[in-house]
Amino acid sequence: MSPLFRYFIAVALAGITRGLWVVALGWSSATIGGSVAGVGVAFLVGHLVNVILAPSVGALIDRRSRKRLAIFGQALFGSAMALPWFANILGFAPSYALLLAVACAIAAAGLLQGGALDAIQKSIVAKDDIKRTNAIVNGLRQGAMIAGAGLGGLSLMWLPIHVSFAVGCVLCVCVILCVLGLPDAHPSSSERKGYIAQMTEGYRFFLRQPELGRLAILIGLSVSVGQLSNMLLPVFVQRELVGGSELYGVIDALWSIGGIVAAVIVARLLQRFSLGGFEYLSIIALGALSIAVSLAFHSVSVAGLYFLMGFAFSFAKILCDGRMIELADLDSIGRVRTHTQAVTSAFGLVVFSMPAITGLESVRFHFALWGIGVVVIAAVIYLAAVLSGPGRMAIQQTTESDAHD
């Protein structure tokens, strides 16, 4: 089995685990917390952990074996998923405080694993194939999220909450077995600086390369709409659509289906076009679709809009992720990724605190408010990028000598 194929399997299994986790946390926090603000806080604490730990974790990834860190991150993920099961064994019912503890541990695990796997991908894929490989990875991840969301929805229908979380432990073990067969990606030891120096240097990458900063904000914007959905969709289904976990799982899965379709299309288009500028347009469309959800009153229309949102999200994120991996070298990719995750989590802190700040329980209001914000911010960044380098924003057809041919 080739390293790339094994990497694809690891990504798919990790995506299933992530899909199960998001559905389990969203539904269980809505059930136990009992409010939109309660769901928001459950997701917010994990993003707060990302913002705090990103500099130190990024420097750690750029100093140590990426393979070992990926394994440790997945082991931490599985251990966190096992906490509700262990609590049940000890005679305690799943509590809201326990959910917050699980969210914090999984956030730290995601930081470790994300940057480490990016470094491994960069070490086994030629630079000219990174964007297309990233399109395949995102397609696999979105498909896996469907399976994970479906698995989470079914387990919540038929099993207690603590057992639904425990299912993720088995998946985490499978991911670890796949990562064990991957080659390692070691940072350069000859130019290694002190740990504190590497931490502070992480911020300078975005100042030296403004495009990295724009990409980090764009990724944060696109993911923020998904964060908004994670917080609002369980309550939206319960209150506005009067549905259960089955409808919640179907609508959430349609986001991933749209992402798969987008991944296939992007992989084909990248063979002929650079698609420069389309990431901005996709994010603007994503914000507009969020506004449209706030105006939808039927489950069918919401389902259709979620398919389109998944399409726009995946289209933008594939292009942004691929470009970011291209720009970052192997010795800095850990810090670039974790700092980008910190930017994403900063958006998440705003998203998940909105219900508490506004004091409003209306899910429609929050869909509309954040959608407007995404459209405005993406449009401003697009104009700034055009003014700083208009030639870069054009849709450029590749030449005959381009490596995509």
NUFI-324736 format. One record per residue (C-alpha): residue in one letter; x, y, z. Coordinates in steps of 0.02 Angstrom, whole numbers. Each point is the difference from the previous one (the first is absolute). Layout:
BEGIN
{'a',{X,Y,Z}}
...
# end
This chain:
BEGIN
{'m',{0,0,0}}
{'s',{74,168,-52}}
{'p',{28,134,133}}
{'l',{-122,119,-87}}
{'f',{-138,-130,-3}}
{'r',{30,-39,183}}
{'y',{-6,187,35}}
{'f',{-169,11,-89}}
{'i',{-68,-141,110}}
{'a',{62,86,158}}
{'v',{-83,164,-53}}
{'a',{-164,-89,-39}}
{'l',{-4,-90,168}}
{'a',{44,161,92}}
{'g',{-141,86,-94}}
{'i',{-125,-132,56}}
{'t',{57,26,180}}
{'r',{-16,189,-17}}
{'g',{-174,-13,-76}}
{'l',{-58,-112,141}}
{'w',{76,117,129}}
{'v',{-83,158,-69}}
{'v',{-172,-81,-7}}
{'a',{19,-79,172}}
{'l',{58,162,81}}
{'g',{-130,108,-88}}
{'w',{-148,-112,41}}
{'s',{54,-47,177}}
{'s',{39,180,49}}
{'a',{-168,56,-71}}
{'t',{-84,-138,101}}
{'i',{97,23,162}}
{'g',{34,188,-13}}
{'g',{-176,39,-61}}
{'s',{37,164,-91}}
{'v',{87,77,-150}}
{'a',{123,84,118}}
{'g',{37,-169,80}}
{'v',{43,-77,-169}}
{'g',{106,152,-42}}
{'v',{102,-12,159}}
{'a',{29,-186,-28}}
{'f',{86,40,-166}}
{'l',{75,164,61}}
{'v',{112,-78,134}}
{'g',{91,-105,-129}}
{'h',{38,152,-106}}
{'l',{62,93,151}}
{'v',{123,-143,28}}
{'n',{57,17,-182}}
{'v',{35,186,18}}
{'i',{99,-26,160}}
{'l',{101,-153,-53}}
{'a',{29,34,-186}}
{'p',{171,87,16}}
{'s',{75,-133,114}}
{'v',{-74,-148,-95}}
{'g',{56,71,-167}}
{'a',{179,18,61}}
{'l',{-7,-177,70}}
{'i',{-57,-70,-169}}
{'d',{146,87,-86}}
{'r',{125,-76,123}}
{'r',{-55,-181,19}}
{'s',{-48,-154,-100}}
{'r',{-163,43,-90}}
{'k',{-49,-183,-6}}
{'r',{14,-23,188}}
{'l',{-96,161,31}}
{'a',{-140,-54,-118}}
{'i',{-12,-165,95}}
{'f',{0,88,169}}
{'g',{-133,123,-59}}
{'q',{-114,-141,-57}}
{'a',{29,-95,162}}
{'l',{-50,156,97}}
{'f',{-155,16,-110}}
{'g',{-51,-179,38}}
{'s',{33,19,186}}
{'a',{-112,154,6}}
{'m',{-140,-93,-91}}
{'a',{13,-137,131}}
{'l',{-29,118,147}}
{'p',{-192,-6,-1}}
{'w',{9,-191,-7}}
{'f',{119,-6,149}}
{'a',{-111,121,95}}
{'n',{-148,-116,-30}}
{'i',{99,-148,65}}
{'l',{33,99,159}}
{'g',{-186,34,17}}
{'f',{-10,178,-65}}
{'a',{-119,56,-137}}
{'p',{73,108,-141}}
{'s',{5,178,63}}
{'y',{23,167,-86}}
{'a',{165,28,93}}
{'l',{65,-166,-65}}
{'l',{-45,50,-179}}
{'l',{102,159,22}}
{'a',{150,-100,61}}
{'v',{-13,-117,-150}}
{'a',{-10,149,-119}}
{'c',{160,75,74}}
{'a',{98,-162,-17}}
{'i',{-57,-29,-179}}
{'a',{47,178,-48}}
{'a',{178,-31,59}}
{'a',{3,-165,-93}}
{'g',{-58,84,-160}}
{'l',{140,128,10}}
{'l',{131,-136,15}}
{'q',{-70,-111,-135}}
{'g',{-42,134,-130}}
{'g',{172,77,-18}}
{'a',{88,-168,13}}
{'l',{-104,-78,-140}}
{'d',{26,153,-110}}
{'a',{189,-22,18}}
{'i',{-14,-185,-43}}
{'q',{-104,40,-154}}
{'k',{126,129,-58}}
{'s',{141,-127,20}}
{'i',{-83,-134,-109}}
{'v',{-80,109,-135}}
{'a',{90,98,-136}}
{'k',{-27,188,13}}
{'d',{-87,10,-169}}
{'d',{-127,-130,57}}
{'i',{-42,76,169}}
{'k',{-159,91,-55}}
{'r',{-73,-151,-89}}
{'t',{49,-115,144}}
{'n',{-80,122,121}}
{'a',{-159,-5,-105}}
{'i',{-4,-190,17}}
{'v',{36,13,187}}
{'n',{-142,124,24}}
{'g',{-118,-110,-101}}
{'l',{46,-151,107}}
{'r',{-18,102,158}}
{'q',{-172,64,-50}}
{'g',{-58,-175,-47}}
{'a',{67,-64,165}}
{'m',{-93,139,91}}
{'i',{-161,-65,-78}}
{'a',{36,-173,67}}
{'g',{49,71,168}}
{'a',{-154,110,11}}
{'g',{-110,-146,-49}}
{'l',{86,-114,124}}
{'g',{-19,132,135}}
{'g',{-184,27,-39}}
{'l',{-38,-187,1}}
{'s',{97,-30,160}}
{'l',{-92,142,86}}
{'m',{-166,-75,-58}}
{'w',{36,-175,64}}
{'l',{134,18,134}}
{'p',{31,103,156}}
{'i',{106,156,-20}}
{'h',{152,-75,85}}
{'v',{1,-149,-118}}
{'s',{-12,115,-152}}
{'f',{159,86,56}}
{'a',{86,-166,33}}
{'v',{-27,-53,-182}}
{'g',{127,134,-46}}
{'c',{135,-89,101}}
{'v',{-1,-149,-119}}
{'l',{18,117,-149}}
{'c',{146,90,83}}
{'v',{93,-166,19}}
{'c',{-25,-33,-187}}
{'v',{72,171,-43}}
{'i',{153,-34,108}}
{'l',{31,-166,-89}}
{'c',{-3,90,-169}}
{'v',{118,139,58}}
{'l',{123,-132,64}}
{'g',{27,-53,-181}}
{'l',{37,176,-63}}
{'p',{175,72,-24}}
{'d',{54,131,124}}
{'a',{31,183,-39}}
{'h',{141,69,106}}
{'p',{37,186,11}}
{'s',{176,58,-41}}
{'s',{108,-19,155}}
{'s',{144,104,-71}}
{'e',{-99,163,6}}
{'r',{-103,-36,156}}
{'k',{-21,151,113}}
{'g',{-51,10,182}}
{'y',{-176,-50,44}}
{'i',{-54,175,55}}
{'a',{79,76,-156}}
{'q',{-96,-120,-110}}
{'m',{-162,43,90}}
{'t',{19,187,-29}}
{'e',{61,-28,-179}}
{'g',{-166,-81,-44}}
{'y',{-88,167,-3}}
{'r',{131,77,-114}}
{'f',{-36,-121,-142}}
{'f',{-165,90,-31}}
{'l',{84,171,2}}
{'r',{136,-54,-121}}
{'q',{-124,-81,-118}}
{'p',{-164,100,-2}}
{'e',{-79,-134,-109}}
{'l',{16,-122,145}}
{'g',{-93,123,110}}
{'r',{-140,21,-126}}
{'l',{-13,-189,-19}}
{'a',{-10,-22,189}}
{'i',{-144,125,10}}
{'l',{-89,-79,-148}}
{'i',{15,-173,76}}
{'g',{-63,70,165}}
{'l',{-149,81,-86}}
{'s',{-49,-157,-95}}
{'v',{16,-111,153}}
{'s',{-97,126,105}}
{'v',{-158,-37,-99}}
{'g',{23,-185,40}}
{'q',{27,48,182}}
{'l',{-160,101,-6}}
{'s',{-91,-152,-69}}
{'n',{71,-115,134}}
{'m',{-71,116,133}}
{'l',{-167,45,-78}}
{'l',{-55,-149,-104}}
{'p',{-49,-116,145}}
{'v',{-110,135,77}}
{'f',{-62,56,-172}}
{'v',{-59,-178,-38}}
{'q',{-80,-21,171}}
{'r',{-89,169,9}}
{'e',{-29,64,-176}}
{'l',{-17,-161,-101}}
{'v',{-72,-104,143}}
{'g',{113,-147,-43}}
{'g',{106,-127,89}}
{'s',{176,-66,-13}}
{'e',{-43,-87,-165}}
{'l',{-38,165,-88}}
{'y',{149,81,83}}
{'g',{115,-137,-65}}
{'v',{-70,10,-178}}
{'i',{18,189,-13}}
{'d',{173,-1,76}}
{'a',{52,-139,-120}}
{'l',{-58,101,-151}}
{'w',{133,130,42}}
{'s',{131,-137,-21}}
{'i',{-80,-64,-161}}
{'g',{14,174,-73}}
{'g',{182,1,55}}
{'i',{34,-162,-92}}
{'v',{-76,67,-161}}
{'a',{105,157,16}}
{'a',{159,-102,28}}
{'v',{-29,-100,-159}}
{'i',{-32,157,-102}}
{'v',{149,94,71}}
{'a',{117,-147,-34}}
{'r',{-56,1,-182}}
{'l',{10,189,-21}}
{'l',{175,11,76}}
{'q',{64,-103,-147}}
{'r',{-30,151,-112}}
{'f',{-26,154,109}}
{'s',{82,77,154}}
{'l',{-171,61,64}}
{'g',{80,154,77}}
{'g',{-133,106,85}}
{'f',{-134,-133,7}}
{'e',{33,-31,184}}
{'y',{-63,177,36}}
{'l',{-155,-19,-107}}
{'s',{-40,-169,80}}
{'i',{10,74,175}}
{'i',{-112,146,-49}}
{'a',{-125,-128,-67}}
{'l',{16,-98,163}}
{'g',{-49,154,100}}
{'a',{-147,35,-115}}
{'l',{-62,-179,19}}
{'s',{8,18,190}}
{'i',{-116,149,-17}}
{'a',{-115,-105,-110}}
{'v',{-10,-134,136}}
{'s',{-66,130,121}}
{'l',{-146,28,-121}}
{'a',{-39,-185,-31}}
{'f',{-149,-80,86}}
{'h',{-8,-175,-75}}
{'s',{119,-145,30}}
{'v',{20,-32,-187}}
{'s',{57,178,-35}}
{'v',{119,-3,148}}
{'a',{71,-166,-62}}
{'g',{29,73,-175}}
{'l',{84,154,71}}
{'y',{114,-108,107}}
{'f',{55,-96,-154}}
{'l',{47,165,-84}}
{'m',{86,62,158}}
{'g',{106,-156,7}}
{'f',{45,23,-183}}
{'a',{54,182,25}}
{'f',{94,-40,160}}
{'s',{98,-144,-77}}
{'f',{38,96,-160}}
{'a',{77,143,100}}
{'k',{91,-105,128}}
{'i',{81,-116,-128}}
{'l',{75,148,-91}}
{'c',{56,88,160}}
{'d',{74,-156,81}}
{'g',{92,-51,-157}}
{'r',{77,171,-22}}
{'m',{49,9,183}}
{'i',{90,-168,-5}}
{'e',{90,59,-158}}
{'l',{61,160,81}}
{'a',{57,-75,167}}
{'d',{164,-95,2}}
{'l',{22,-165,92}}
{'d',{85,83,150}}
{'s',{-139,128,30}}
{'i',{-158,-89,-54}}
{'g',{-44,-52,178}}
{'r',{-3,179,61}}
{'v',{-88,64,-155}}
{'r',{-138,-129,22}}
{'t',{-22,22,188}}
{'h',{0,190,-14}}
{'t',{-130,-16,-137}}
{'q',{-101,-110,117}}
{'a',{18,136,131}}
{'v',{-72,128,-121}}
{'t',{-141,-121,-38}}
{'s',{-32,-23,185}}
{'a',{0,188,26}}
{'f',{-146,8,-121}}
{'g',{-74,-147,94}}
{'l',{8,95,164}}
{'v',{-105,138,-77}}
{'v',{-122,-122,-81}}
{'f',{-29,-107,154}}
{'s',{-14,148,118}}
{'m',{-129,92,-108}}
{'p',{-154,-72,89}}
{'a',{71,47,170}}
{'i',{52,174,-60}}
{'t',{-163,42,-90}}
{'g',{-110,-86,129}}
{'l',{-109,-63,-144}}
{'e',{-52,-181,-25}}
{'s',{-58,26,-180}}
{'v',{102,-115,-112}}
{'r',{-63,90,-155}}
{'f',{70,165,63}}
{'h',{172,-74,29}}
{'f',{5,-86,-171}}
{'a',{-42,166,-83}}
{'l',{118,106,107}}
{'w',{153,-108,-28}}
{'g',{-40,-25,-184}}
{'i',{1,188,-27}}
{'g',{165,13,94}}
{'v',{82,-135,-108}}
{'v',{-56,83,-162}}
{'v',{66,171,54}}
{'i',{168,-62,68}}
{'a',{35,-113,-151}}
{'a',{-44,141,-121}}
{'v',{117,121,89}}
{'i',{145,-125,-1}}
{'y',{-33,-36,-184}}
{'l',{11,184,-44}}
{'a',{159,19,102}}
{'a',{78,-148,-91}}
{'v',{-49,71,-170}}
{'l',{75,170,42}}
{'s',{162,-79,63}}
{'g',{22,-114,-151}}
{'p',{-139,2,-131}}
{'g',{91,-118,-114}}
{'r',{-7,-139,129}}
{'m',{-189,0,10}}
{'a',{-34,-43,-180}}
{'i',{-56,-175,-50}}
{'q',{156,-60,-86}}
{'q',{7,-144,-122}}
{'t',{154,-108,24}}
{'t',{129,-12,-136}}
{'e',{50,-158,-91}}
{'s',{153,-15,110}}
{'d',{-104,7,159}}
{'a',{22,-153,110}}
{'h',{-189,-26,8}}
{'d',{2,-57,-183}}
# end
